[in-house]
Amino acid sequence: MPAPENKNATQARRDFLKTTTAAAVGSSLLTLPGLQSAVFADSSDILKVGLIGCGGRGTGAANQALKADPGTRLVAMADTFGDRIESSLINLGKIKEISDKIDVPEENKFTGFEGYKNVIDLCDVVLLATPPHFRPEHIRYAVEKGKHIFAEKPVAVDAPGCRAVMESCRLAKEKGLAVVSGLCWRYHQGMRETFANIHDGMIGDIVSMRCSYNTRGLWSHERQADWSDMEYQVRNWLYYNWLSGDHINEQHIHSLDKMAWAMKDVTPLSATGTGGRLTRTQEIYGNVYDHFAIEYIYENDVRGFSRCRQQDGCAVDVNDQIVGTKGKADTMSHEIKDHSGKRLWKFRGKSKNMYDAEHEELFASIRSGNPINNGEYMTKSTMMAILGRMSAYTGQEITWDQAWNSQEDLTPPAYEWSSMAVAPVPMPGVTPFV
């Protein structure tokens, strides 16, 4: 087990969430816009890649990053747990295309809650794939150090985290740093053309939207005798609100992001919702819900209806429809019809694997000196998920402004390998908005 972390780490996170602007401005003055990107204008230069968060998604991101550009090398890795680093390296080493691009000596493997700093210090491009709770601090440090970023979704679990990420991404733009989001559908060609047609008016003015992410249960790790409460929660991060933001944030954000995309990332005015836990009531499921249903209200009375479910034995439905005055778009089938059912358009082309595409475009943007910055939409879509969660947890209508300015900070009392109580399951009508 990694050594206990400094008790001051938790307070440090709270301080940085309050003072992100002041902390980052000094470093932003040291780097002229575009300088970091211009350094790598020649594809013969090696871009050193660091991975923070070595689970399945992080390992996948490392594979995609190393395939995306011939001049990439994986040079450093960090995870809260050393066994995750080793399993990730074993899996990456089995991929023939990238096996010669992995150069991570023992001294470049870092564990614990602070290991991310060492990785960022050693790399040019960092892949952030830890539980979402840690994303705001990792993004902030990477921007301070002038590093390009791939950030898995979502990018925060609470409003203070979202505000910090938005500010960090603003500074990244000033410094000429790339920030690419793991909201991968925005890198799918069929989806891009579908939304381009929506924005060009093929379905007319949007009047309503529906998105659904109803799926089955996910993985969990059985508790071991030597695990503390903190270790058990971090290893099973999906089921703890402070780590994942609940599944409306961790998984359903893909659906909500498409709703946001349809609206050109104009935020909703408010949300009302419901949710709870009916089938996942055992202790192993922490304090998250197993279903949500949220109604988002936009200007001109446009409504967005969202539902998500993680319940075994139930029908799976992952789909989105955007309805306009002239027709309807089915985004997952990349098809638009008028209200009589006549097909107006369907995507007939081929799309690259969207996980590959987001990394290919990230590295191409670095090489070209025109870095991508997805910071605004990835933060707004995260906040949209948190807004929905707030409305369901409290049973109240919550406005966007209320949610964005919320003071609820889900940071635990300390980052220590010790006992830690699980927060109560939220109760609508009882749980307050903070």
C-alpha positions as a printed Julia matrix, in Angstrom:
434×3 Matrix{Float64}:
   0.0    0.0     0.0
   1.36   3.5    -0.79
   2.51   5.6     2.12
  -0.05   7.95    3.71
  -0.3   11.38    2.18
   0.24  14.69    3.93
  -2.87  15.75    5.89
  -2.56  19.17    4.3
  -3.34  17.79    0.81
  -7.1   18.17    1.25
  -6.83  21.75    2.45
  -4.48  22.45   -0.44
  -7.13  21.34   -2.9
  -9.72  23.58   -1.27
  -7.3   26.49   -1.35
  -6.51  25.99   -5.03
 -10.21  25.83   -5.93
 -10.61  29.23   -4.31
  -7.47  30.79   -5.73
  -7.01  29.21   -9.18
  -6.77  32.57  -10.9
  -4.11  33.96   -8.61
  -2.12  30.73   -8.6
  -1.97  30.45  -12.37
  -1.63  34.04  -13.53
   2.02  34.28  -12.52
   3.0   31.29  -14.64
   0.85  32.46  -17.55
   2.95  35.6   -17.82
   6.06  33.49  -18.36
   4.78  31.84  -21.56
   3.8   33.7   -24.69
   0.71  32.4   -26.55
   1.62  29.63  -28.98
   5.16  29.15  -27.65
   4.59  25.65  -26.27
   2.98  24.47  -29.52
   5.61  26.05  -31.73
   8.32  24.02  -30.01
   6.84  20.89  -31.58
   6.15  22.15  -35.09
   8.45  19.48  -36.57
   7.04  15.94  -36.45
  10.57  14.59  -35.97
  10.63  16.03  -32.44
   9.72  13.57  -29.68
   6.64  14.41  -27.65
   7.0   12.86  -24.21
   3.68  11.48  -22.96
   2.71  10.96  -19.34
  -0.23   8.9   -18.07
  -2.04   9.73  -14.83
  -4.65   7.12  -13.94
  -3.71   3.66  -15.18
  -7.05   1.85  -15.25
  -8.76   0.59  -18.37
  -9.6    4.02  -19.79
  -6.19   5.43  -19.04
  -4.49   2.44  -20.64
  -6.72   2.86  -23.7
  -5.87   6.56  -23.9
  -2.15   5.78  -23.75
  -2.51   3.29  -26.6
  -4.4    5.82  -28.71
  -1.94   8.62  -27.95
   1.07   6.53  -28.9
  -0.56   5.45  -32.17
  -1.66   8.99  -33.01
   1.78  10.43  -33.74
   5.03   8.71  -34.8
   7.06  10.97  -32.5
   5.41  10.01  -29.19
   6.98   8.17  -26.27
   5.37   7.13  -23.0
   7.91   8.21  -20.38
   6.12   8.4   -17.01
   3.05   6.97  -15.24
   1.19   7.65  -12.02
  -1.66   5.95  -10.23
  -2.83   5.92   -6.67
  -1.91   2.22   -6.62
   1.26   0.67   -7.94
  -0.44  -2.53   -9.13
  -2.46  -0.48  -11.63
   0.71   0.92  -13.17
   2.15  -2.56  -13.62
  -1.02  -4.04  -15.13
  -1.29  -1.09  -17.51
   2.32  -1.56  -18.66
   1.75  -5.27  -19.23
  -1.33  -4.58  -21.36
   0.36  -1.81  -23.35
   3.39  -3.98  -23.95
   1.21  -6.57  -25.69
   0.27  -4.06  -28.44
   2.81  -4.55  -31.22
   2.19  -1.13  -32.82
   3.36   0.77  -29.75
   5.58  -1.61  -27.78
   8.76   0.19  -28.91
   7.32   3.57  -27.84
   7.11   2.7   -24.14
  10.05   3.84  -22.03
   8.98   4.05  -18.4
  11.85   3.22  -16.03
  11.16   2.38  -12.39
  12.08   5.89  -11.29
   9.31   7.29  -13.53
   6.51   5.31  -11.86
   4.74   7.28   -9.14
   2.07   6.24   -6.62
  -0.08   8.01   -4.07
  -2.14  11.18   -4.36
   0.77  13.46   -5.24
   2.46  11.37   -7.94
   0.72  13.29  -10.71
   3.1   16.22  -10.2
   6.13  14.09  -11.0
   4.58  12.82  -14.22
   3.56  16.28  -15.39
   7.05  17.58  -14.66
   8.55  14.9   -16.93
   6.25  15.04  -19.96
   5.12  17.32  -22.79
   1.6   15.9   -23.12
  -0.32  14.48  -20.15
  -3.24  12.07  -20.26
  -5.6   12.56  -17.3
  -7.73   9.49  -16.55
  -8.05   9.29  -12.77
 -11.42   9.37  -10.99
 -12.99  12.74  -11.9
 -12.62  14.24   -8.42
  -8.93  14.79   -9.06
  -9.25  16.33  -12.53
  -9.42  20.05  -11.58
  -6.17  19.96   -9.62
  -4.39  17.89  -12.26
  -5.49  20.24  -15.05
  -4.42  23.27  -13.04
  -0.95  21.89  -12.37
  -0.48  20.84  -16.01
  -1.39  24.33  -17.22
   0.93  25.94  -14.68
   3.75  23.75  -15.97
   2.96  24.51  -19.63
   1.89  21.0   -20.67
  -0.65  19.91  -23.29
  -3.62  17.97  -21.92
  -5.95  15.15  -22.78
  -8.65  15.18  -20.06
 -11.1   12.33  -19.74
 -14.7   13.19  -19.03
 -16.09  14.47  -16.71
 -13.7   17.15  -15.53
 -15.1   17.74  -12.02
 -17.63  16.48   -9.5
 -18.75  19.79   -8.0
 -19.2   23.43   -8.96
 -15.95  24.69   -7.35
 -14.13  22.13   -9.49
 -15.92  23.29  -12.64
 -15.08  26.91  -11.96
 -11.44  26.01  -11.43
 -11.29  23.98  -14.67
 -12.87  26.8   -16.67
 -10.25  29.22  -15.4
  -7.4   26.77  -16.03
  -8.58  26.23  -19.6
  -8.78  29.98  -20.17
  -5.17  30.26  -19.09
  -4.25  27.26  -21.27
  -5.59  29.17  -24.26
  -3.49  32.2   -23.35
  -0.41  29.99  -23.1
  -1.01  28.19  -26.39
  -1.64  24.81  -24.77
  -3.88  22.12  -26.22
  -6.77  20.81  -24.11
  -8.68  17.93  -25.67
 -11.71  16.41  -23.97
 -12.66  12.77  -23.68
 -16.21  13.63  -24.79
 -15.43  11.46  -27.77
 -18.63  11.82  -29.82
 -17.49  15.3   -30.81
 -14.67  13.56  -32.71
 -16.94  11.14  -34.6
 -17.4   12.16  -38.24
 -20.97  10.88  -38.55
 -21.95  12.75  -35.42
 -20.17  15.89  -36.57
 -22.05  15.94  -39.86
 -25.36  15.24  -38.1
 -24.91  18.22  -35.8
 -23.67  20.4   -38.64
 -26.97  19.74  -40.42
 -28.92  20.5   -37.25
 -27.06  23.8   -36.87
 -27.62  24.6   -40.56
 -31.38  24.39  -39.99
 -32.3   21.06  -41.56
 -34.71  20.28  -38.71
 -35.73  23.94  -38.25
 -35.75  25.54  -34.82
 -35.17  23.1   -31.98
 -38.25  22.62  -29.82
 -37.33  19.6   -27.7
 -34.62  17.01  -27.11
 -34.53  13.57  -25.56
 -31.45  11.65  -24.48
 -31.22   8.28  -22.81
 -28.37   6.27  -21.31
 -30.11   3.26  -19.82
 -27.62   0.47  -19.3
 -26.7   -2.38  -16.99
 -24.56  -2.4   -13.89
 -20.8   -1.92  -13.99
 -17.78  -3.44  -12.26
 -16.84  -3.46   -8.59
 -13.83  -4.77   -6.64
 -14.31  -6.97   -3.61
 -12.86  -5.51   -0.46
  -9.56  -6.99    0.7
  -8.61  -7.4     4.34
  -5.76  -4.9     4.2
  -7.71  -2.14    2.45
  -8.64   0.97    4.41
 -11.94   2.74    3.81
 -10.14   5.26    1.6
  -8.51   2.57   -0.53
 -11.78   0.67   -0.91
 -13.58   3.82   -2.03
 -10.9    4.92   -4.48
 -10.71   1.43   -6.01
 -14.53   1.45   -6.36
 -14.77   5.12   -7.27
 -17.89   4.76   -9.45
 -20.08   4.39   -6.39
 -18.97   7.4    -4.36
 -20.29  10.81   -5.22
 -17.11  12.61   -4.13
 -15.08  10.59   -6.62
 -17.4   10.18   -9.63
 -20.14  12.77   -9.25
 -22.62   9.87   -9.66
 -23.32   8.07  -12.94
 -25.29  10.99  -14.39
 -21.93  12.77  -14.38
 -19.51   9.92  -15.03
 -21.42   8.11  -17.81
 -24.55   9.97  -18.86
 -22.47  13.07  -19.58
 -21.97  11.67  -23.1
 -25.71  12.03  -23.72
 -25.97  15.42  -22.04
 -23.02  16.65  -24.08
 -24.92  15.87  -27.29
 -27.88  17.84  -25.99
 -25.51  20.72  -25.2
 -23.94  20.39  -28.67
 -27.35  20.66  -30.33
 -27.91  23.92  -28.44
 -24.48  25.24  -29.55
 -23.38  24.97  -25.91
 -25.83  27.61  -24.7
 -26.54  26.5   -21.15
 -30.02  25.65  -19.83
 -31.79  28.1   -17.58
 -32.68  25.5   -14.96
 -33.38  21.84  -14.29
 -35.88  19.78  -12.35
 -35.42  16.09  -11.78
 -35.93  12.92   -9.87
 -33.84   9.88   -9.11
 -32.96   7.3    -6.52
 -31.68   3.78   -5.9
 -34.04   0.85   -6.21
 -31.89  -2.13   -7.16
 -28.39  -1.06   -6.07
 -29.09  -0.62   -2.38
 -26.28  -2.73   -0.95
 -23.31  -1.21    0.87
 -20.99  -1.99   -2.06
 -22.77   0.71   -4.09
 -21.69   3.53   -1.82
 -23.96   6.56   -1.92
 -24.89   6.98   -5.6
 -28.24   6.56   -7.34
 -29.11   3.91   -9.91
 -31.5    6.06  -11.98
 -32.16   9.71  -12.88
 -34.76  11.56  -14.95
 -34.05  15.26  -15.53
 -35.88  17.99  -17.46
 -33.69  20.86  -18.62
 -35.4   24.15  -19.47
 -33.91  26.51  -22.06
 -34.85  29.89  -23.44
 -37.99  29.99  -25.61
 -39.36  27.08  -23.56
 -37.16  24.53  -25.32
 -37.12  21.37  -23.21
 -34.47  18.71  -22.89
 -35.57  15.39  -21.39
 -32.82  13.22  -19.99
 -32.9    9.81  -18.4
 -30.23   7.34  -17.31
 -30.24   4.04  -15.48
 -27.69   1.49  -14.3
 -29.82  -1.53  -13.38
 -29.19  -5.15  -14.25
 -31.93  -7.14  -15.98
 -33.48  -4.05  -17.62
 -33.69  -2.95  -21.25
 -30.7   -1.08  -22.63
 -31.4    2.18  -24.47
 -28.61   4.57  -25.43
 -30.08   7.06  -27.86
 -30.74  10.74  -28.58
 -33.35  12.61  -30.6
 -33.39  16.29  -31.44
 -36.81  17.55  -32.56
 -37.26  20.73  -34.57
 -40.03  22.6   -36.35
 -39.19  20.87  -39.65
 -38.07  17.43  -38.59
 -36.19  15.17  -36.2
 -32.58  14.02  -35.94
 -31.68  10.59  -34.56
 -28.1   11.23  -33.61
 -26.92   7.68  -32.97
 -28.09   6.55  -36.43
 -26.86   9.85  -37.98
 -30.19  10.37  -39.73
 -32.65  13.22  -40.19
 -36.32  12.86  -41.19
 -39.19  15.28  -41.65
 -42.3   14.96  -39.51
 -43.98  12.66  -42.05
 -41.13  10.19  -41.68
 -39.46  11.0   -45.01
 -35.7   10.77  -44.81
 -34.0   14.1   -45.48
 -30.43  12.99  -44.9
 -28.34  10.1   -43.63
 -24.61   9.88  -43.07
 -23.16   7.45  -45.62
 -19.47   8.01  -45.03
 -17.0    6.23  -42.84
 -15.92   7.48  -39.45
 -12.57   6.86  -37.83
 -12.61   5.32  -34.41
 -13.5    8.39  -32.36
 -11.08   7.44  -29.55
  -8.26   7.41  -32.08
  -9.49  10.6   -33.78
  -9.43  12.73  -30.63
  -5.77  11.88  -30.04
  -4.8   12.25  -33.7
  -6.33  15.73  -33.73
  -4.73  16.6   -30.39
  -1.22  15.8   -31.59
  -1.77  17.3   -35.04
  -2.86  20.55  -33.38
   0.28  20.6   -31.24
   2.51  19.98  -34.26
   0.78  22.68  -36.3
   1.06  25.34  -33.61
  -2.76  25.72  -33.55
  -3.69  23.89  -30.34
  -7.25  22.68  -29.81
  -8.96  23.9   -26.65
 -12.16  22.05  -25.7
 -12.16  23.6   -22.24
 -15.37  25.57  -22.39
 -17.7   22.87  -23.64
 -16.21  20.07  -21.57
 -16.69  22.18  -18.44
 -20.22  23.28  -19.32
 -21.31  19.73  -20.09
 -19.86  18.56  -16.77
 -21.75  21.33  -15.0
 -24.92  20.35  -16.85
 -24.64  16.86  -15.37
 -23.98  18.26  -11.91
 -26.98  20.58  -12.26
 -29.19  17.58  -13.04
 -27.78  15.68  -10.08
 -28.43  18.63   -7.78
 -32.05  18.86   -8.86
 -32.62  15.13   -8.31
 -30.77  14.97   -4.98
 -32.65  17.95   -3.53
 -36.01  17.53   -5.26
 -35.9   21.22   -6.19
 -35.75  23.26   -9.37
 -32.2   24.55   -9.56
 -31.17  27.37  -11.89
 -27.92  27.29  -13.86
 -26.65  30.33  -11.97
 -27.41  28.73   -8.61
 -25.6   25.55   -9.63
 -22.6   27.32  -11.14
 -22.14  29.4    -7.97
 -22.76  26.5    -5.58
 -20.36  26.25   -2.65
 -20.76  22.48   -2.24
 -17.24  21.04   -2.11
 -17.1   17.23   -2.13
 -13.46  17.04   -1.06
 -13.02  14.5     1.77
 -11.7   15.54    5.2
  -8.22  14.19    4.36
  -6.41  12.14    1.73
  -5.26   9.41    4.12
  -5.25   5.61    4.03
  -7.54   5.39    7.03
 -11.17   5.09    8.04
 -13.6    7.36    6.22
 -17.36   7.39    6.64
 -19.58   7.24    3.56
 -21.82  10.27    3.13
 -25.55   9.46    3.4
 -27.5    8.62    0.26
 -29.17  11.9    -0.8
 -32.89  12.17   -0.01
 -35.08  14.47   -2.18
 -36.9   17.0    -0.06
 -34.38  16.53    2.75
 -30.95  16.98    1.17
 -30.32  20.75    0.96
 -28.9   22.7    -1.93
 -25.57  24.18   -0.91
